[in-house]
Amino acid sequence: MERRLKGSYGERRLFHDQVKAQTKLSGAMAQCCFDTAAWMWRSYREAHKAWRREATIARREGDKFWLAKLLRREPQKPFSNGINCKIPIWFDGRIGSIERSAHLKLCPYVARVSTLRRGVKLTIPLNPAKHHLDMLEKGTLKSFQLIKRDGKYYVHVKVEFHVPGQPVYAVRGVDLGVKRSIASVMLRPHQPLRSSDFAIQRDGLKRDRLNRLEKRIAKLQQARKWEPLKRIRHKRLHLSEYYDRLAAKQVATSSQNSLVVVGYPKGIKYHNARGNEKPRQRKHIARWTYGHMVQYIQQECAKQGIPSEGSDELWSSRTCHRCGSRHTERLTQSLFRCWNCELVYNADYNAAINIGSRFLASPLIRQATDDLTYARNEQAREIVACEPRSPHPFMGGS
């Protein structure tokens, strides 16, 4: 099947006609099924390529522990275990539509899906939330799909809307940390840093709720109460996603007229597979989804027309933002010291400055003092920084 999906146009056309004749589906339905299968194989090839890259690194470094884990996580081909459940497809305008109902008092919207009988459509009443109603009225419906889960049917809708872009006058560097969820610094050309340019978002409430949920799950497992466990099996994922969305919205709201640069700690779980003799840090890293956080920040920025970029944060926490030296030391998890220029600084802010500085028009010379370092949780009085080496215009404009 993979060969037919990757073949020439004539081979794919012949395969499409064969599927259409065997299943007696309409041309539009067969095309949607064809596109879904092609997407599944394309996703598999991308996931397998990334898996091979990580396995090659593990073999080259001789890390048998991580290599054994990767071998158990090899991506499987679509339908390799058979078809255990139906695969939903995306419906376009030829197959179905989402329509506003003027006569039904029970629900404001209905989904109308074509059937195998010509001219007969299936009408499905919908119960959308206020957020979904706003998205439907705000944008243009592109496609939707029907999902059956736990005996209930859900409609996933894909909506497209355009947001006017904002002019860019500054850069906000965002560092995703271990102790602190998000540390960000606003960098403006020709202006020194002020205390209001530094921001930290903590995840204490999220961590507390996750810990309580894990204790509850452990008690239910010990008592062998499988029905309550089945009802809350997705609660941890939803809880983590909820707080990550709130943090991403806060970053986007405070980043008007700026370019948001998020440092992605890619490979942090690989380099901390054994915890580096720090079991508490290993447990914390394993629980946090940094990839999802980067994705949520970029999505929330796109909703408000704020440009965003993902950047590799390699060496950002160990490079001095004032002199560029890597002859540094982490005195604590939060405190950073450069032995070249004797700079003592907060490690998260140092990383955020390095991440944001990569997207400035020219490099910066930092001027920081030891007594003004933001090294604790309390708000700093004032932090001095950032004079450009040579004058340069703003990064962008309207």
Secondary structure as GFF3:
##gff-version 3
##sequence-region A 1 398
A	DSSP	alpha_helix	2	6	.	.	.	ID=ss1
A	DSSP	alpha_helix	9	23	.	.	.	ID=ss2
A	DSSP	alpha_helix	27	61	.	.	.	ID=ss3
A	DSSP	alpha_helix	64	72	.	.	.	ID=ss4
A	DSSP	beta_strand	96	100	.	.	.	ID=ss5
A	DSSP	beta_strand	109	114	.	.	.	ID=ss6
A	DSSP	beta_strand	121	125	.	.	.	ID=ss7
A	DSSP	alpha_helix	130	138	.	.	.	ID=ss8
A	DSSP	beta_strand	140	149	.	.	.	ID=ss9
A	DSSP	beta_strand	152	160	.	.	.	ID=ss10
A	DSSP	beta_strand	170	176	.	.	.	ID=ss11
A	DSSP	beta_strand	182	187	.	.	.	ID=ss12
A	DSSP	three_ten_helix	195	197	.	.	.	ID=ss13
A	DSSP	beta_strand	198	201	.	.	.	ID=ss14
A	DSSP	alpha_helix	204	223	.	.	.	ID=ss15
A	DSSP	alpha_helix	226	231	.	.	.	ID=ss16
A	DSSP	alpha_helix	235	253	.	.	.	ID=ss17
A	DSSP	beta_strand	258	264	.	.	.	ID=ss18
A	DSSP	alpha_helix	268	271	.	.	.	ID=ss19
A	DSSP	three_ten_helix	275	277	.	.	.	ID=ss20
A	DSSP	alpha_helix	279	287	.	.	.	ID=ss21
A	DSSP	alpha_helix	290	303	.	.	.	ID=ss22
A	DSSP	beta_strand	308	312	.	.	.	ID=ss23
A	DSSP	beta_strand	328	330	.	.	.	ID=ss24
A	DSSP	beta_strand	335	338	.	.	.	ID=ss25
A	DSSP	beta_strand	344	346	.	.	.	ID=ss26
A	DSSP	alpha_helix	347	357	.	.	.	ID=ss27
A	DSSP	beta_strand	364	365	.	.	.	ID=ss28
A	DSSP	three_ten_helix	370	372	.	.	.	ID=ss29
A	DSSP	beta_strand	387	388	.	.	.	ID=ss30
###
